[in-house]
């Protein structure tokens, strides 16, 4: 599918990336990840291991989330000093 068709179905805001000072190569990589994630979602094959991972369900290796600078994420560690079983977390 040509890029123009992807952009029509799953738009990526290139203008916002340009205005934010994102380098062209970095914006292209972000767009590519965005389109892959949207395509996987439309097929019901989006990764179910980690929210925001753009890789397809059942992928090998680590998840590749699309977090941005400034995003807030919650991390939980298992073990004596922080596991939910001990009332922490």
PDB file of N, CA, C and O in Angstrom:
ATOM      1  N   UNK A   1       0.851  -1.178   0.000  1.00  0.00           N
ATOM      2  CA  UNK A   1       0.000   0.000   0.000  1.00  0.00           C
ATOM      3  C   UNK A   1       0.894   1.237   0.000  1.00  0.00           C
ATOM      4  O   UNK A   1       1.783   1.344   0.844  1.00  0.00           O
ATOM      5  N   UNK A   2       0.683   2.164  -0.915  1.00  0.00           N
ATOM      6  CA  UNK A   2       1.490   3.384  -0.957  1.00  0.00           C
ATOM      7  C   UNK A   2       1.278   4.267   0.274  1.00  0.00           C
ATOM      8  O   UNK A   2       0.229   4.215   0.917  1.00  0.00           O
ATOM      9  N   UNK A   3       2.282   5.070   0.589  1.00  0.00           N
ATOM     10  CA  UNK A   3       2.236   5.943   1.770  1.00  0.00           C
ATOM     11  C   UNK A   3       1.003   6.837   1.768  1.00  0.00           C
ATOM     12  O   UNK A   3       0.403   7.052   2.821  1.00  0.00           O
ATOM     13  N   UNK A   4       0.618   7.356   0.629  1.00  0.00           N
ATOM     14  CA  UNK A   4      -0.538   8.251   0.578  1.00  0.00           C
ATOM     15  C   UNK A   4      -1.812   7.552   1.043  1.00  0.00           C
ATOM     16  O   UNK A   4      -2.674   8.182   1.656  1.00  0.00           O
ATOM     17  N   UNK A   5      -1.937   6.270   0.762  1.00  0.00           N
ATOM     18  CA  UNK A   5      -3.103   5.518   1.234  1.00  0.00           C
ATOM     19  C   UNK A   5      -3.038   5.332   2.743  1.00  0.00           C
ATOM     20  O   UNK A   5      -4.054   5.480   3.422  1.00  0.00           O
ATOM     21  N   UNK A   6      -1.864   5.011   3.285  1.00  0.00           N
ATOM     22  CA  UNK A   6      -1.721   4.857   4.744  1.00  0.00           C
ATOM     23  C   UNK A   6      -2.047   6.164   5.439  1.00  0.00           C
ATOM     24  O   UNK A   6      -2.758   6.184   6.444  1.00  0.00           O
ATOM     25  N   UNK A   7      -1.524   7.253   4.901  1.00  0.00           N
ATOM     26  CA  UNK A   7      -1.723   8.565   5.507  1.00  0.00           C
ATOM     27  C   UNK A   7      -3.209   8.934   5.490  1.00  0.00           C
ATOM     28  O   UNK A   7      -3.688   9.607   6.402  1.00  0.00           O
ATOM     29  N   UNK A   8      -3.926   8.507   4.481  1.00  0.00           N
ATOM     30  CA  UNK A   8      -5.358   8.780   4.406  1.00  0.00           C
ATOM     31  C   UNK A   8      -6.158   7.998   5.437  1.00  0.00           C
ATOM     32  O   UNK A   8      -7.159   8.489   5.957  1.00  0.00           O
ATOM     33  N   UNK A   9      -5.717   6.784   5.730  1.00  0.00           N
ATOM     34  CA  UNK A   9      -6.437   5.921   6.675  1.00  0.00           C
ATOM     35  C   UNK A   9      -5.979   6.173   8.108  1.00  0.00           C
ATOM     36  O   UNK A   9      -6.802   6.317   9.012  1.00  0.00           O
ATOM     37  N   UNK A  10      -4.673   6.225   8.314  1.00  0.00           N
ATOM     38  CA  UNK A  10      -4.090   6.400   9.652  1.00  0.00           C
ATOM     39  C   UNK A  10      -3.175   7.619   9.628  1.00  0.00           C
ATOM     40  O   UNK A  10      -1.957   7.463   9.544  1.00  0.00           O
ATOM     41  N   UNK A  11      -3.730   8.828   9.699  1.00  0.00           N
ATOM     42  CA  UNK A  11      -2.906  10.026   9.540  1.00  0.00           C
ATOM     43  C   UNK A  11      -1.828  10.179  10.605  1.00  0.00           C
ATOM     44  O   UNK A  11      -2.043   9.886  11.781  1.00  0.00           O
ATOM     45  N   UNK A  12      -0.682  10.638  10.170  1.00  0.00           N
ATOM     46  CA  UNK A  12       0.436  10.965  11.050  1.00  0.00           C
ATOM     47  C   UNK A  12       0.686  12.455  10.883  1.00  0.00           C
ATOM     48  O   UNK A  12       0.748  12.951   9.758  1.00  0.00           O
ATOM     49  N   UNK A  13       0.829  13.170  11.986  1.00  0.00           N
ATOM     50  CA  UNK A  13       0.943  14.634  11.963  1.00  0.00           C
ATOM     51  C   UNK A  13       2.391  15.070  11.725  1.00  0.00           C
ATOM     52  O   UNK A  13       3.126  15.379  12.663  1.00  0.00           O
ATOM     53  N   UNK A  14       2.775  15.088  10.464  1.00  0.00           N
ATOM     54  CA  UNK A  14       4.122  15.517  10.114  1.00  0.00           C
ATOM     55  C   UNK A  14       4.347  16.985  10.477  1.00  0.00           C
ATOM     56  O   UNK A  14       5.451  17.354  10.876  1.00  0.00           O
ATOM     57  N   UNK A  15       3.327  17.821  10.347  1.00  0.00           N
ATOM     58  CA  UNK A  15       3.464  19.241  10.659  1.00  0.00           C
ATOM     59  C   UNK A  15       3.826  19.427  12.130  1.00  0.00           C
ATOM     60  O   UNK A  15       4.697  20.234  12.454  1.00  0.00           O
ATOM     61  N   UNK A  16       3.172  18.694  13.013  1.00  0.00           N
ATOM     62  CA  UNK A  16       3.473  18.803  14.449  1.00  0.00           C
ATOM     63  C   UNK A  16       4.907  18.368  14.731  1.00  0.00           C
ATOM     64  O   UNK A  16       5.584  18.969  15.565  1.00  0.00           O
ATOM     65  N   UNK A  17       5.369  17.341  14.051  1.00  0.00           N
ATOM     66  CA  UNK A  17       6.750  16.885  14.235  1.00  0.00           C
ATOM     67  C   UNK A  17       7.730  17.956  13.760  1.00  0.00           C
ATOM     68  O   UNK A  17       8.730  18.230  14.424  1.00  0.00           O
ATOM     69  N   UNK A  18       7.436  18.556  12.608  1.00  0.00           N
ATOM     70  CA  UNK A  18       8.287  19.628  12.086  1.00  0.00           C
ATOM     71  C   UNK A  18       8.316  20.808  13.053  1.00  0.00           C
ATOM     72  O   UNK A  18       9.378  21.348  13.362  1.00  0.00           O
ATOM     73  N   UNK A  19       7.123  21.203  13.529  1.00  0.00           N
ATOM     74  CA  UNK A  19       7.025  22.331  14.456  1.00  0.00           C
ATOM     75  C   UNK A  19       7.739  22.049  15.772  1.00  0.00           C
ATOM     76  O   UNK A  19       8.227  22.974  16.421  1.00  0.00           O
ATOM     77  N   UNK A  20       7.806  20.784  16.170  1.00  0.00           N
ATOM     78  CA  UNK A  20       8.486  20.407  17.414  1.00  0.00           C
ATOM     79  C   UNK A  20       9.995  20.294  17.226  1.00  0.00           C
ATOM     80  O   UNK A  20      10.727  20.073  18.190  1.00  0.00           O
ATOM     81  N   UNK A  21      10.466  20.445  15.981  1.00  0.00           N
ATOM     82  CA  UNK A  21      11.901  20.380  15.724  1.00  0.00           C
ATOM     83  C   UNK A  21      12.434  18.977  15.514  1.00  0.00           C
ATOM     84  O   UNK A  21      13.643  18.757  15.575  1.00  0.00           O
ATOM     85  N   UNK A  22      11.550  18.030  15.269  1.00  0.00           N
ATOM     86  CA  UNK A  22      11.971  16.652  15.030  1.00  0.00           C
ATOM     87  C   UNK A  22      12.714  16.575  13.701  1.00  0.00           C
ATOM     88  O   UNK A  22      12.255  17.114  12.693  1.00  0.00           O
ATOM     89  N   UNK A  23      13.859  15.906  13.704  1.00  0.00           N
ATOM     90  CA  UNK A  23      14.627  15.727  12.472  1.00  0.00           C
ATOM     91  C   UNK A  23      13.817  14.875  11.502  1.00  0.00           C
ATOM     92  O   UNK A  23      13.024  14.031  11.920  1.00  0.00           O
ATOM     93  N   UNK A  24      14.018  15.097  10.210  1.00  0.00           N
ATOM     94  CA  UNK A  24      13.240  14.407   9.173  1.00  0.00           C
ATOM     95  C   UNK A  24      13.347  12.885   9.290  1.00  0.00           C
ATOM     96  O   UNK A  24      12.341  12.184   9.179  1.00  0.00           O
ATOM     97  N   UNK A  25      14.558  12.369   9.513  1.00  0.00           N
ATOM     98  CA  UNK A  25      14.726  10.912   9.639  1.00  0.00           C
ATOM     99  C   UNK A  25      13.973  10.374  10.842  1.00  0.00           C
ATOM    100  O   UNK A  25      13.373   9.301  10.770  1.00  0.00           O
ATOM    101  N   UNK A  26      13.998  11.112  11.955  1.00  0.00           N
ATOM    102  CA  UNK A  26      13.294  10.679  13.162  1.00  0.00           C
ATOM    103  C   UNK A  26      11.781  10.720  12.956  1.00  0.00           C
ATOM    104  O   UNK A  26      11.067   9.827  13.413  1.00  0.00           O
ATOM    105  N   UNK A  27      11.292  11.751  12.269  1.00  0.00           N
ATOM    106  CA  UNK A  27       9.862  11.841  11.990  1.00  0.00           C
ATOM    107  C   UNK A  27       9.415  10.689  11.090  1.00  0.00           C
ATOM    108  O   UNK A  27       8.334  10.133  11.279  1.00  0.00           O
ATOM    109  N   UNK A  28      10.247  10.335  10.117  1.00  0.00           N
ATOM    110  CA  UNK A  28       9.917   9.224   9.227  1.00  0.00           C
ATOM    111  C   UNK A  28       9.844   7.907  10.006  1.00  0.00           C
ATOM    112  O   UNK A  28       8.956   7.090   9.758  1.00  0.00           O
ATOM    113  N   UNK A  29      10.768   7.699  10.940  1.00  0.00           N
ATOM    114  CA  UNK A  29      10.740   6.476  11.763  1.00  0.00           C
ATOM    115  C   UNK A  29       9.489   6.453  12.647  1.00  0.00           C
ATOM    116  O   UNK A  29       8.858   5.407  12.798  1.00  0.00           O
ATOM    117  N   UNK A  30       9.130   7.595  13.230  1.00  0.00           N
ATOM    118  CA  UNK A  30       7.925   7.668  14.060  1.00  0.00           C
ATOM    119  C   UNK A  30       6.682   7.375  13.230  1.00  0.00           C
ATOM    120  O   UNK A  30       5.783   6.662  13.676  1.00  0.00           O
ATOM    121  N   UNK A  31       6.635   7.928  12.022  1.00  0.00           N
ATOM    122  CA  UNK A  31       5.496   7.674  11.141  1.00  0.00           C
ATOM    123  C   UNK A  31       5.406   6.198  10.794  1.00  0.00           C
ATOM    124  O   UNK A  31       4.318   5.621  10.801  1.00  0.00           O
ATOM    125  N   UNK A  32       6.539   5.585  10.493  1.00  0.00           N
ATOM    126  CA  UNK A  32       6.556   4.170  10.145  1.00  0.00           C
ATOM    127  C   UNK A  32       6.037   3.320  11.302  1.00  0.00           C
ATOM    128  O   UNK A  32       5.222   2.423  11.086  1.00  0.00           O
ATOM    129  N   UNK A  33       6.495   3.589  12.527  1.00  0.00           N
ATOM    130  CA  UNK A  33       6.010   2.844  13.696  1.00  0.00           C
ATOM    131  C   UNK A  33       4.517   3.074  13.901  1.00  0.00           C
ATOM    132  O   UNK A  33       3.775   2.144  14.214  1.00  0.00           O
ATOM    133  N   UNK A  34       4.083   4.323  13.721  1.00  0.00           N
ATOM    134  CA  UNK A  34       2.664   4.657  13.868  1.00  0.00           C
ATOM    135  C   UNK A  34       1.821   3.840  12.886  1.00  0.00           C
ATOM    136  O   UNK A  34       0.822   3.232  13.272  1.00  0.00           O
ATOM    137  N   UNK A  35       2.229   3.829  11.619  1.00  0.00           N
ATOM    138  CA  UNK A  35       1.456   3.105  10.605  1.00  0.00           C
ATOM    139  C   UNK A  35       1.453   1.607  10.854  1.00  0.00           C
ATOM    140  O   UNK A  35       0.429   0.954  10.650  1.00  0.00           O
ATOM    141  N   UNK A  36       2.594   1.039  11.296  1.00  0.00           N
ATOM    142  CA  UNK A  36       2.623  -0.390  11.619  1.00  0.00           C
ATOM    143  C   UNK A  36       1.678  -0.701  12.771  1.00  0.00           C
ATOM    144  O   UNK A  36       0.934  -1.680  12.719  1.00  0.00           O
ATOM    145  N   UNK A  37       1.705   0.131  13.814  1.00  0.00           N
ATOM    146  CA  UNK A  37       0.835  -0.115  14.958  1.00  0.00           C
ATOM    147  C   UNK A  37      -0.637  -0.033  14.544  1.00  0.00           C
ATOM    148  O   UNK A  37      -1.439  -0.880  14.937  1.00  0.00           O
ATOM    149  N   UNK A  38      -0.990   0.971  13.761  1.00  0.00           N
ATOM    150  CA  UNK A  38      -2.377   1.112  13.330  1.00  0.00           C
ATOM    151  C   UNK A  38      -2.813  -0.053  12.447  1.00  0.00           C
ATOM    152  O   UNK A  38      -3.937  -0.539  12.570  1.00  0.00           O
ATOM    153  N   UNK A  39      -1.937  -0.497  11.566  1.00  0.00           N
ATOM    154  CA  UNK A  39      -2.268  -1.631  10.705  1.00  0.00           C
ATOM    155  C   UNK A  39      -2.445  -2.895  11.541  1.00  0.00           C
ATOM    156  O   UNK A  39      -3.385  -3.656  11.313  1.00  0.00           O
ATOM    157  N   UNK A  40      -1.559  -3.127  12.501  1.00  0.00           N
ATOM    158  CA  UNK A  40      -1.690  -4.306  13.358  1.00  0.00           C
ATOM    159  C   UNK A  40      -2.998  -4.260  14.153  1.00  0.00           C
ATOM    160  O   UNK A  40      -3.670  -5.280  14.309  1.00  0.00           O
ATOM    161  N   UNK A  41      -3.357  -3.069  14.656  1.00  0.00           N
ATOM    162  CA  UNK A  41      -4.622  -2.922  15.389  1.00  0.00           C
ATOM    163  C   UNK A  41      -5.809  -3.250  14.491  1.00  0.00           C
ATOM    164  O   UNK A  41      -6.734  -3.947  14.907  1.00  0.00           O
ATOM    165  N   UNK A  42      -5.781  -2.746  13.257  1.00  0.00           N
ATOM    166  CA  UNK A  42      -6.911  -2.963  12.352  1.00  0.00           C
ATOM    167  C   UNK A  42      -7.098  -4.435  12.021  1.00  0.00           C
ATOM    168  O   UNK A  42      -8.211  -4.870  11.723  1.00  0.00           O
ATOM    169  N   UNK A  43      -6.023  -5.199  12.071  1.00  0.00           N
ATOM    170  CA  UNK A  43      -6.081  -6.634  11.799  1.00  0.00           C
ATOM    171  C   UNK A  43      -6.308  -7.460  13.063  1.00  0.00           C
ATOM    172  O   UNK A  43      -6.400  -8.686  12.999  1.00  0.00           O
ATOM    173  N   UNK A  44      -6.399  -6.784  14.217  1.00  0.00           N
ATOM    174  CA  UNK A  44      -6.554  -7.494  15.486  1.00  0.00           C
ATOM    175  C   UNK A  44      -5.292  -8.242  15.882  1.00  0.00           C
ATOM    176  O   UNK A  44      -5.347  -9.230  16.614  1.00  0.00           O
ATOM    177  N   UNK A  45      -4.157  -7.765  15.394  1.00  0.00           N
ATOM    178  CA  UNK A  45      -2.876  -8.426  15.655  1.00  0.00           C
ATOM    179  C   UNK A  45      -1.902  -7.522  16.389  1.00  0.00           C
ATOM    180  O   UNK A  45      -0.691  -7.722  16.301  1.00  0.00           O
ATOM    181  N   UNK A  46      -2.414  -6.519  17.118  1.00  0.00           N
ATOM    182  CA  UNK A  46      -1.513  -5.646  17.860  1.00  0.00           C
ATOM    183  C   UNK A  46      -0.951  -6.383  19.069  1.00  0.00           C
ATOM    184  O   UNK A  46      -1.587  -7.292  19.603  1.00  0.00           O
ATOM    185  N   UNK A  47       0.220  -5.994  19.487  1.00  0.00           N
ATOM    186  CA  UNK A  47       0.925  -6.644  20.598  1.00  0.00           C
ATOM    187  C   UNK A  47       0.061  -6.587  21.856  1.00  0.00           C
ATOM    188  O   UNK A  47      -0.493  -5.541  22.195  1.00  0.00           O
ATOM    189  N   UNK A  48      -0.044  -7.718  22.539  1.00  0.00           N
ATOM    190  CA  UNK A  48      -0.818  -7.767  23.779  1.00  0.00           C
ATOM    191  C   UNK A  48       0.084  -7.853  25.007  1.00  0.00           C
ATOM    192  O   UNK A  48      -0.399  -8.063  26.120  1.00  0.00           O
ATOM    193  N   UNK A  49       1.392  -7.692  24.809  1.00  0.00           N
ATOM    194  CA  UNK A  49       2.340  -7.754  25.923  1.00  0.00           C
ATOM    195  C   UNK A  49       2.524  -6.398  26.603  1.00  0.00           C
ATOM    196  O   UNK A  49       2.602  -6.318  27.829  1.00  0.00           O
ATOM    197  N   UNK A  50       2.592  -5.333  25.804  1.00  0.00           N
ATOM    198  CA  UNK A  50       2.895  -4.006  26.331  1.00  0.00           C
ATOM    199  C   UNK A  50       2.089  -2.960  25.560  1.00  0.00           C
ATOM    200  O   UNK A  50       2.213  -2.866  24.338  1.00  0.00           O
ATOM    201  N   UNK A  51       1.261  -2.168  26.259  1.00  0.00           N
ATOM    202  CA  UNK A  51       0.524  -1.114  25.553  1.00  0.00           C
ATOM    203  C   UNK A  51       1.491  -0.165  24.847  1.00  0.00           C
ATOM    204  O   UNK A  51       2.508   0.237  25.411  1.00  0.00           O
ATOM    205  N   UNK A  52       1.163   0.180  23.627  1.00  0.00           N
ATOM    206  CA  UNK A  52       1.995   1.110  22.875  1.00  0.00           C
ATOM    207  C   UNK A  52       3.065   0.447  22.030  1.00  0.00           C
ATOM    208  O   UNK A  52       3.755   1.128  21.272  1.00  0.00           O
ATOM    209  N   UNK A  53       3.222  -0.869  22.141  1.00  0.00           N
ATOM    210  CA  UNK A  53       4.200  -1.572  21.295  1.00  0.00           C
ATOM    211  C   UNK A  53       3.639  -1.613  19.874  1.00  0.00           C
ATOM    212  O   UNK A  53       2.488  -1.997  19.667  1.00  0.00           O
ATOM    213  N   UNK A  54       4.446  -1.221  18.911  1.00  0.00           N
ATOM    214  CA  UNK A  54       3.979  -1.158  17.530  1.00  0.00           C
ATOM    215  C   UNK A  54       4.173  -2.469  16.776  1.00  0.00           C
ATOM    216  O   UNK A  54       3.718  -2.595  15.639  1.00  0.00           O
ATOM    217  N   UNK A  55       4.832  -3.435  17.384  1.00  0.00           N
ATOM    218  CA  UNK A  55       5.083  -4.712  16.720  1.00  0.00           C
ATOM    219  C   UNK A  55       3.833  -5.600  16.748  1.00  0.00           C
ATOM    220  O   UNK A  55       2.947  -5.384  17.575  1.00  0.00           O
ATOM    221  N   UNK A  56       3.750  -6.592  15.858  1.00  0.00           N
ATOM    222  CA  UNK A  56       2.570  -7.453  15.836  1.00  0.00           C
ATOM    223  C   UNK A  56       2.547  -8.451  16.990  1.00  0.00           C
ATOM    224  O   UNK A  56       3.583  -8.761  17.578  1.00  0.00           O
ATOM    225  N   UNK A  57       1.368  -8.942  17.300  1.00  0.00           N
ATOM    226  CA  UNK A  57       1.183  -9.954  18.340  1.00  0.00           C
ATOM    227  C   UNK A  57       2.080 -11.158  18.047  1.00  0.00           C
ATOM    228  O   UNK A  57       2.201 -11.595  16.902  1.00  0.00           O
ATOM    229  N   UNK A  58       2.702 -11.682  19.094  1.00  0.00           N
ATOM    230  CA  UNK A  58       3.558 -12.855  18.965  1.00  0.00           C
ATOM    231  C   UNK A  58       4.951 -12.557  18.446  1.00  0.00           C
ATOM    232  O   UNK A  58       5.681 -13.477  18.076  1.00  0.00           O
ATOM    233  N   UNK A  59       5.337 -11.276  18.412  1.00  0.00           N
ATOM    234  CA  UNK A  59       6.668 -10.936  17.895  1.00  0.00           C
ATOM    235  C   UNK A  59       7.749 -11.539  18.795  1.00  0.00           C
ATOM    236  O   UNK A  59       7.510 -11.847  19.963  1.00  0.00           O
ATOM    237  N   UNK A  60       8.921 -11.697  18.230  1.00  0.00           N
ATOM    238  CA  UNK A  60      10.069 -12.189  18.989  1.00  0.00           C
ATOM    239  C   UNK A  60      10.867 -11.001  19.499  1.00  0.00           C
ATOM    240  O   UNK A  60      10.854  -9.927  18.897  1.00  0.00           O
ATOM    241  N   UNK A  61      11.559 -11.199  20.608  1.00  0.00           N
ATOM    242  CA  UNK A  61      12.381 -10.132  21.166  1.00  0.00           C
ATOM    243  C   UNK A  61      11.564  -9.182  22.015  1.00  0.00           C
ATOM    244  O   UNK A  61      10.391  -9.421  22.301  1.00  0.00           O
ATOM    245  N   UNK A  62      12.216  -8.093  22.414  1.00  0.00           N
ATOM    246  CA  UNK A  62      11.585  -7.113  23.293  1.00  0.00           C
ATOM    247  C   UNK A  62      10.531  -6.301  22.554  1.00  0.00           C
ATOM    248  O   UNK A  62      10.604  -6.108  21.341  1.00  0.00           O
ATOM    249  N   UNK A  63       9.553  -5.832  23.314  1.00  0.00           N
ATOM    250  CA  UNK A  63       8.554  -4.914  22.771  1.00  0.00           C
ATOM    251  C   UNK A  63       9.229  -3.599  22.405  1.00  0.00           C
ATOM    252  O   UNK A  63      10.262  -3.237  22.968  1.00  0.00           O
ATOM    253  N   UNK A  64       8.636  -2.902  21.466  1.00  0.00           N
ATOM    254  CA  UNK A  64       9.139  -1.610  21.011  1.00  0.00           C
ATOM    255  C   UNK A  64       8.035  -0.569  21.191  1.00  0.00           C
ATOM    256  O   UNK A  64       7.320  -0.260  20.238  1.00  0.00           O
ATOM    257  N   UNK A  65       7.888  -0.027  22.399  1.00  0.00           N
ATOM    258  CA  UNK A  65       6.823   0.942  22.635  1.00  0.00           C
ATOM    259  C   UNK A  65       7.092   2.272  21.947  1.00  0.00           C
ATOM    260  O   UNK A  65       8.230   2.594  21.606  1.00  0.00           O
ATOM    261  N   UNK A  66       6.037   3.026  21.752  1.00  0.00           N
ATOM    262  CA  UNK A  66       6.148   4.324  21.088  1.00  0.00           C
ATOM    263  C   UNK A  66       6.056   5.449  22.095  1.00  0.00           C
ATOM    264  O   UNK A  66       5.376   6.444  21.846  1.00  0.00           O
ATOM    265  N   UNK A  67       6.724   5.313  23.227  1.00  0.00           N
ATOM    266  CA  UNK A  67       6.694   6.365  24.230  1.00  0.00           C
ATOM    267  C   UNK A  67       7.446   7.586  23.726  1.00  0.00           C
ATOM    268  O   UNK A  67       8.394   7.476  22.948  1.00  0.00           O
ATOM    269  N   UNK A  68       7.006   8.749  24.183  1.00  0.00           N
ATOM    270  CA  UNK A  68       7.627  10.011  23.824  1.00  0.00           C
ATOM    271  C   UNK A  68       8.265  10.631  25.049  1.00  0.00           C
ATOM    272  O   UNK A  68       7.893  10.307  26.177  1.00  0.00           O
ATOM    273  N   UNK A  69       9.221  11.517  24.840  1.00  0.00           N
ATOM    274  CA  UNK A  69       9.811  12.262  25.942  1.00  0.00           C
ATOM    275  C   UNK A  69       8.689  12.983  26.682  1.00  0.00           C
ATOM    276  O   UNK A  69       7.855  13.648  26.067  1.00  0.00           O
ATOM    277  N   UNK A  70       8.676  12.847  27.999  1.00  0.00           N
ATOM    278  CA  UNK A  70       7.652  13.488  28.808  1.00  0.00           C
ATOM    279  C   UNK A  70       6.479  12.584  29.145  1.00  0.00           C
ATOM    280  O   UNK A  70       5.659  12.931  29.994  1.00  0.00           O
ATOM    281  N   UNK A  71       6.383  11.415  28.487  1.00  0.00           N
ATOM    282  CA  UNK A  71       5.321  10.468  28.837  1.00  0.00           C
ATOM    283  C   UNK A  71       5.560   9.944  30.242  1.00  0.00           C
ATOM    284  O   UNK A  71       6.706   9.787  30.663  1.00  0.00           O
ATOM    285  N   UNK A  72       4.495   9.675  30.960  1.00  0.00           N
ATOM    286  CA  UNK A  72       4.586   9.080  32.287  1.00  0.00           C
ATOM    287  C   UNK A  72       4.213   7.606  32.178  1.00  0.00           C
ATOM    288  O   UNK A  72       3.185   7.256  31.598  1.00  0.00           O
ATOM    289  N   UNK A  73       5.051   6.756  32.736  1.00  0.00           N
ATOM    290  CA  UNK A  73       4.770   5.327  32.719  1.00  0.00           C
ATOM    291  C   UNK A  73       4.837   4.792  34.142  1.00  0.00           C
ATOM    292  O   UNK A  73       5.527   5.356  34.992  1.00  0.00           O
ATOM    293  N   UNK A  74       4.129   3.712  34.399  1.00  0.00           N
ATOM    294  CA  UNK A  74       4.149   3.076  35.707  1.00  0.00           C
ATOM    295  C   UNK A  74       4.963   1.799  35.589  1.00  0.00           C
ATOM    296  O   UNK A  74       4.731   0.986  34.695  1.00  0.00           O
ATOM    297  N   UNK A  75       5.911   1.626  36.490  1.00  0.00           N
ATOM    298  CA  UNK A  75       6.762   0.447  36.504  1.00  0.00           C
ATOM    299  C   UNK A  75       6.573  -0.251  37.831  1.00  0.00           C
ATOM    300  O   UNK A  75       6.627   0.388  38.882  1.00  0.00           O
ATOM    301  N   UNK A  76       6.352  -1.558  37.800  1.00  0.00           N
ATOM    302  CA  UNK A  76       6.212  -2.341  39.029  1.00  0.00           C
ATOM    303  C   UNK A  76       7.277  -3.425  39.032  1.00  0.00           C
ATOM    304  O   UNK A  76       7.451  -4.141  38.046  1.00  0.00           O
ATOM    305  N   UNK A  77       7.984  -3.540  40.141  1.00  0.00           N
ATOM    306  CA  UNK A  77       9.032  -4.536  40.284  1.00  0.00           C
ATOM    307  C   UNK A  77       8.578  -5.630  41.235  1.00  0.00           C
ATOM    308  O   UNK A  77       7.947  -5.352  42.255  1.00  0.00           O
ATOM    309  N   UNK A  78       8.892  -6.849  40.909  1.00  0.00           N
ATOM    310  CA  UNK A  78       8.584  -7.947  41.813  1.00  0.00           C
ATOM    311  C   UNK A  78       9.753  -8.165  42.747  1.00  0.00           C
ATOM    312  O   UNK A  78      10.899  -7.870  42.406  1.00  0.00           O
ATOM    313  N   UNK A  79       9.462  -8.680  43.919  1.00  0.00           N
ATOM    314  CA  UNK A  79      10.507  -8.956  44.882  1.00  0.00           C
ATOM    315  C   UNK A  79      10.121  -8.486  46.259  1.00  0.00           C
ATOM    316  O   UNK A  79       9.046  -7.918  46.447  1.00  0.00           O
ATOM    317  N   UNK A  80      10.979  -8.715  47.217  1.00  0.00           N
ATOM    318  CA  UNK A  80      10.673  -8.395  48.612  1.00  0.00           C
ATOM    319  C   UNK A  80      10.367  -6.921  48.831  1.00  0.00           C
ATOM    320  O   UNK A  80       9.467  -6.600  49.607  1.00  0.00           O
ATOM    321  N   UNK A  81      11.071  -6.029  48.187  1.00  0.00           N
ATOM    322  CA  UNK A  81      10.934  -4.602  48.467  1.00  0.00           C
ATOM    323  C   UNK A  81      10.072  -3.867  47.456  1.00  0.00           C
ATOM    324  O   UNK A  81      10.462  -2.822  46.934  1.00  0.00           O
ATOM    325  N   UNK A  82       8.939  -4.400  47.194  1.00  0.00           N
ATOM    326  CA  UNK A  82       8.079  -3.678  46.262  1.00  0.00           C
ATOM    327  C   UNK A  82       7.078  -4.543  45.543  1.00  0.00           C
ATOM    328  O   UNK A  82       6.382  -4.063  44.648  1.00  0.00           O
ATOM    329  N   UNK A  83       6.984  -5.806  45.907  1.00  0.00           N
ATOM    330  CA  UNK A  83       6.017  -6.630  45.212  1.00  0.00           C
ATOM    331  C   UNK A  83       4.616  -6.365  45.771  1.00  0.00           C
ATOM    332  O   UNK A  83       4.464  -6.078  46.959  1.00  0.00           O
ATOM    333  N   UNK A  84       3.611  -6.460  44.930  1.00  0.00           N
ATOM    334  CA  UNK A  84       2.250  -6.242  45.395  1.00  0.00           C
ATOM    335  C   UNK A  84       1.837  -7.184  46.534  1.00  0.00           C
ATOM    336  O   UNK A  84       0.973  -6.837  47.338  1.00  0.00           O
ATOM    337  N   UNK A  85       2.441  -8.358  46.604  1.00  0.00           N
ATOM    338  CA  UNK A  85       2.098  -9.314  47.649  1.00  0.00           C
ATOM    339  C   UNK A  85       2.473  -8.780  49.038  1.00  0.00           C
ATOM    340  O   UNK A  85       1.886  -9.198  50.036  1.00  0.00           O
ATOM    341  N   UNK A  86       3.432  -7.871  49.108  1.00  0.00           N
ATOM    342  CA  UNK A  86       3.867  -7.329  50.391  1.00  0.00           C
ATOM    343  C   UNK A  86       3.164  -6.018  50.733  1.00  0.00           C
ATOM    344  O   UNK A  86       3.567  -5.330  51.671  1.00  0.00           O
ATOM    345  N   UNK A  87       2.138  -5.670  49.998  1.00  0.00           N
ATOM    346  CA  UNK A  87       1.391  -4.456  50.292  1.00  0.00           C
ATOM    347  C   UNK A  87       1.996  -3.207  49.693  1.00  0.00           C
ATOM    348  O   UNK A  87       1.474  -2.115  49.919  1.00  0.00           O
ATOM    349  N   UNK A  88       3.076  -3.322  48.936  1.00  0.00           N
ATOM    350  CA  UNK A  88       3.691  -2.161  48.306  1.00  0.00           C
ATOM    351  C   UNK A  88       3.298  -2.174  46.829  1.00  0.00           C
ATOM    352  O   UNK A  88       2.849  -3.196  46.310  1.00  0.00           O
ATOM    353  N   UNK A  89       3.463  -1.075  46.180  1.00  0.00           N
ATOM    354  CA  UNK A  89       3.234  -1.032  44.734  1.00  0.00           C
ATOM    355  C   UNK A  89       2.066  -0.275  44.439  1.00  0.00           C
ATOM    356  O   UNK A  89       1.707  -0.124  43.271  1.00  0.00           O
TER     357      UNK A  89
END
